[in-house]
Structures are given as structure tokens and as C-alpha cells.
Amino acid sequence: MRRTLAVAALLLTAASAGMAAEGAEPSIWWKWANFVLLAAALGFLIGKNAPAFFRARNESITRGIATAAQRREEADERLAEVEKRMAGLESEIAALRDASRQELEQENARMQADTARQLDKIRRQTEQEISAAVKAARMELKVYSADLAVNLAERRLRAELTGDFDRVLVNTYLVELNRQKPSREVQ
């Protein structure tokens, strides 16, 4: 086919050169021949390059369709998973609420037990402090009573001890000393 086109192109060139030399107007046949030659050249180029172009384009479109189908399947799978999760969301929320309620009840029970322990500890400490305060008050009372008794005894003795009684006491004491003196020497 290349040879045919080359020969046709050479003939047309020669014919157009001959006509140009004579100064004649190209005829309608010449225009048709030129059109046929141009159509043949375009047909040859299209016939040579079009199958590869259309094959590549077809493969590209086929790959695009396959990729789109794969992506659609993935999207459908994700959609199904999301719908499944959404369907289970109500049960998850209910489970979370139940778990939260149980944790709250456990925390409440723990806090009540802790509060009871703290109150018991405070009660025991208070009882110990009261007991210690009572002991201290009793001790102070005993000391005060003893001081009071000593003071009363001292006042009574002072009231009873007069100058004469002092002399009698001193004399009695001296006599007693004198009696014991010889027995000390013997020892």
C-alpha cells in the first residue's frame, strides 16, 4: 500500500507541475484526485495508528472499570460494616450505660463503706480522747483534792498550834531525843 500511495503522490505531483507550467486551471478531476490522495494518506495513518490507540484506550477503560468495580465493592463492604456497627450501636450504648451504672453503684458502695470506716475511726478516736480527758480531769481532781486536804490540815494545825502547844511539842521532842541518845551510843 505504501508503494501505491507513493506512486499516486508522484503522479499527482507531476501532473500538478505540468499543469502549472501550461498555466491551466486545475480541473474537477484533479481536485477529486487530490481529495482521494489525501483521504488515502489519512486512511493509511489512521489504519496504522488507530488500532494501537483504540486497544490502549480500551485497556485503559477496562482497567478503569475494573478499578471502579473493585473500589465499589470495597465501598460496599465498608458501608455494610458501618451499617452493621450502626445496628449494633444501640446495644453498645445500652451496654455502656449498664457498665457505667454498675461502676457508679460499686463506687457508691465503696464510698459508703469508706465513709463508715472513717466515721468508726473518728468515733474511736473521740472515745479515746474523751477517756483521756476524763482520766486527766480525775487526776487533776485528785491533785486538787490532795492540795485542798493539805491546806485544810495546815490551817487546822496552825489554828491548833499555839505558842504553848509549840513549846510542849518542842520539849517533848527534846525529851525523846535525850532518851534515845544513850541508846545510840551503845550501838
Order of alpha helices (4+ residues) and beta strands (2+ residues): alpha-alpha-alpha
